[in-house]
Each structure stands twice: as C-alpha cells, then as structure tokens.
Amino acid sequence: MSTSGPEVRTAPFAEPFDRFGELLARARAEKEIREPTAMSVATVGEDGRPSLRMVLLKEFDAGGFVFYTNLGSRKARELRGNPHAALCFHWQPFEIQVRIEGHVEQVSDAEADAYYASRPRGSRVGAWASIQSTPLPSSDILVRRVEELDARFGATGDIPRPPFWSGFRVVPSAMEFWQGRPSRLHERDVYTLHPGDPPRWSVGLLFP
C-alpha cells in the first residue's frame, strides 16, 4: 500500500469555469434535459437551520454564478444575514453533478435592470405582484394583484424593475465535479481556491 499523500495539482483560475461551461453547453444540447440551468440553492438562517430551493442560473463567468429573486424572499433575507451559499447542478442522463460553495454578493443595479428588461412582460408584472415568501390568504388575491398591475402598466407601457427585486452572485471558493461510474466508483474532482495575484486552484480527488 502506498504511503504517499493525496495527488493534488494546481490549476489556473479559469479552468473550473471553462469546465462548467462545457458541461452546461452539453446539457443545453440534450433534449431530455428540460431545464439545464436549474440549480438548487442552499442558505442558512439566523437559527442555523438550512433552507433549500430550486432556481434558474441566469448568468455565469469567472466572477460567479447569478440568479434573481425578490429581496423580501426567505433566501434573500438569509443571504443578507449570512452571505454564503451552496449550489448544486445535476444533469441526467449524463450522471454529472456540479457543487459550488462560496460567498454571495448582490448584483449591481445596472445588471439587475438589464436582466429584468429582458424578461417576458408577464414575468415583469409578476415580480411586482408577488410578495414572495409571505402568507397568501387566497390565490384570488394574487390574480387580482396581477390584473391591477397589468392595467396600471398598460399593454405596451414600460415596466420598471421593482426596488425589492434584484440578483445575487455566488462567488465560488470551492467547486466539485462529480461523474457517476458503475459500482459506485464515482469520480470526484474538487477545486479549492487559493486567493492571490493571480488566484489559483488546487485540484484533488475525493473517495466516492
């Protein structure tokens, strides 16, 4: 039995982002995957309890992974109180999973405005209508709110971004690429960030 330490290499900063981009492109080309940008987002509240939900990735680059939400939602409140999050993508039939952990930053107003303007009109109205994560006494109330706001903005009128709606960017400090293999002998490559000028990653393996 070998007594040497674990095999670890150093990778340039762009490597895991390029790798993720190749996998996402592959997922987008697969007809069986209806929502290739779907990801789970885990946050932690002040009580120390985790919370998990599915959202859609709207943008990613070497700066991080971006999604949008109502700033009054539970996830937004928890991220403001504890600005750290974990993401998970899982793509079948490839048996590929990508896990991301890092700190969270709110996107700029300009970024939020640009993305909001690209949304379908109904989604823009819906952002105004929903008091996300608060009790809804009746579904009729939401329908009426949508109708009222629809009339208020007009059929072709401009719909500004609500001040309570924006996005968050998860800036990774660790990324794991998981590839399913027979007999549960899965491959797990883990990138751990080492800040610097330039920043780099150490890359190692984990037992499945």
C-alpha positions in Angstrom: 0.0 0.0 0.0 1.3 3.4 -1.0 2.1 5.8 1.9 2.3 8.9 -0.3 -0.1 11.8 0.2 -3.1 12.6 -1.9 -2.4 13.7 -5.5 -3.0 17.4 -5.8 -2.3 19.7 -8.7 -2.6 23.5 -9.3 -5.0 24.8 -11.9 -5.3 28.3 -13.5 -8.2 30.4 -12.3 -10.3 29.9 -15.5 -10.2 26.1 -15.5 -13.2 25.2 -13.4 -15.4 27.9 -15.1 -14.4 26.6 -18.5 -15.1 23.1 -17.4 -18.5 24.1 -16.1 -19.3 26.0 -19.3 -18.6 22.9 -21.4 -20.9 20.8 -19.3 -23.6 23.4 -19.4 -23.4 23.6 -23.2 -23.7 19.8 -23.3 -26.7 19.9 -21.0 -28.4 22.5 -23.1 -27.9 20.4 -26.2 -29.6 17.4 -24.6 -33.3 17.2 -25.4 -34.1 15.1 -22.4 -32.9 18.0 -20.1 -35.8 20.5 -20.0 -34.2 23.0 -17.6 -30.4 22.7 -18.0 -29.9 25.9 -15.9 -31.9 24.6 -12.9 -29.9 24.5 -9.7 -30.5 24.1 -6.0 -29.5 27.0 -3.7 -28.9 26.3 -0.1 -28.8 29.1 2.5 -28.7 29.2 6.3 -31.0 31.3 8.6 -30.2 33.0 11.8 -31.4 30.0 13.7 -28.7 27.9 12.0 -31.2 25.8 10.0 -30.6 25.3 6.3 -33.1 26.0 3.6 -33.0 24.7 0.0 -34.9 25.5 -3.2 -34.6 25.3 -7.0 -33.9 28.4 -9.0 -32.5 29.1 -12.5 -29.0 30.2 -13.3 -29.2 33.4 -15.3 -25.5 34.2 -15.9 -22.1 32.8 -15.0 -18.5 33.8 -15.7 -15.2 33.9 -13.8 -16.9 36.4 -11.4 -19.5 33.9 -10.2 -23.0 32.4 -10.7 -26.0 34.7 -10.8 -29.7 34.2 -10.0 -32.5 36.7 -9.4 -35.2 36.9 -6.7 -37.5 39.1 -4.6 -35.4 40.7 -1.9 -38.1 40.0 0.6 -37.9 36.3 0.0 -36.6 33.9 2.6 -33.5 33.1 0.6 -32.7 36.8 0.1 -33.2 37.6 3.8 -31.0 34.6 4.8 -28.3 35.6 2.3 -28.2 39.2 3.7 -27.8 37.8 7.2 -25.3 35.1 6.2 -23.8 35.9 2.8 -22.7 32.3 2.0 -24.4 29.8 -0.2 -24.1 26.4 -1.8 -25.3 25.5 -5.3 -25.9 22.1 -6.9 -26.5 21.1 -10.6 -27.4 17.6 -11.5 -27.8 16.6 -15.1 -29.2 13.3 -16.2 -28.7 11.2 -18.3 -25.1 12.2 -18.1 -24.8 11.3 -14.4 -23.0 14.6 -13.8 -23.2 16.8 -10.7 -21.5 20.1 -10.0 -21.4 21.5 -6.5 -20.4 25.1 -5.8 -19.7 26.8 -2.4 -18.8 30.4 -1.9 -19.7 33.9 -0.6 -22.5 35.9 -2.0 -22.7 39.5 -3.4 -25.8 41.4 -4.6 -25.5 42.3 -8.3 -25.3 46.0 -9.3 -28.5 47.9 -10.2 -27.3 48.1 -13.8 -27.0 44.3 -14.0 -30.4 43.8 -12.4 -32.1 46.4 -14.7 -30.6 44.8 -17.8 -31.8 41.3 -16.9 -35.2 42.5 -15.7 -35.8 44.3 -19.0 -35.0 41.1 -20.9 -37.8 39.2 -19.1 -41.2 38.5 -20.7 -43.8 41.1 -19.8 -45.8 38.6 -17.7 -42.8 37.9 -15.6 -42.1 41.5 -15.1 -45.7 42.1 -13.9 -45.4 39.0 -11.7 -42.3 40.4 -10.0 -44.4 43.4 -8.9 -47.4 41.3 -7.9 -45.8 38.7 -5.7 -45.0 39.5 -2.1 -42.7 36.4 -2.1 -42.5 34.1 0.8 -45.3 35.8 2.7 -48.6 34.1 3.5 -51.2 34.2 0.7 -54.8 34.0 2.1 -56.3 33.1 -1.3 -55.0 32.6 -4.8 -57.6 35.0 -6.0 -55.7 37.8 -4.3 -52.6 37.1 -6.4 -54.8 37.0 -9.6 -56.3 40.4 -8.7 -52.9 41.9 -8.0 -51.7 40.8 -11.4 -54.8 42.2 -13.1 -54.5 45.5 -11.3 -50.8 45.9 -12.1 -51.4 44.8 -15.7 -53.9 47.6 -16.1 -51.6 50.1 -14.3 -48.7 49.5 -16.6 -50.7 49.2 -19.8 -50.4 46.8 -22.6 -47.2 48.4 -24.1 -46.1 50.6 -21.2 -42.6 50.4 -19.6 -42.4 48.3 -16.5 -39.5 49.4 -14.3 -37.7 47.0 -12.1 -39.2 46.8 -8.6 -36.9 48.2 -5.9 -37.4 45.0 -4.0 -36.2 42.7 -6.8 -32.6 42.0 -7.7 -30.0 39.3 -8.1 -27.2 37.6 -6.2 -23.8 36.3 -7.4 -22.3 33.3 -5.7 -18.5 33.7 -5.9 -17.0 30.2 -5.6 -14.3 29.3 -3.1 -14.8 25.6 -3.9 -16.2 23.6 -6.9 -16.7 19.9 -7.1 -17.3 17.9 -10.4 -18.9 14.5 -9.8 -19.1 11.9 -12.6 -21.2 8.8 -11.9 -19.5 5.4 -12.6 -20.5 1.8 -12.3 -20.3 0.0 -8.9 -20.5 3.5 -7.2 -16.8 4.1 -8.1 -17.7 7.7 -8.9 -15.1 10.3 -9.9 -15.0 13.5 -7.7 -12.7 16.3 -8.6 -12.5 19.2 -6.1 -11.2 22.7 -6.8 -10.3 24.7 -3.8 -9.5 28.4 -4.3 -6.2 30.0 -3.1 -6.5 33.8 -3.4 -3.5 35.7 -4.8 -2.3 37.6 -7.7 -3.3 35.7 -9.8 -5.6 33.5 -7.8 -5.3 29.7 -8.5 -7.0 26.5 -7.6 -5.6 23.3 -6.0 -7.3 20.3 -7.5 -7.6 16.9 -5.7 -9.7 13.8 -5.7 -12.2 12.5 -3.1 -13.3 9.0 -2.4 -16.8 8.4 -3.8 
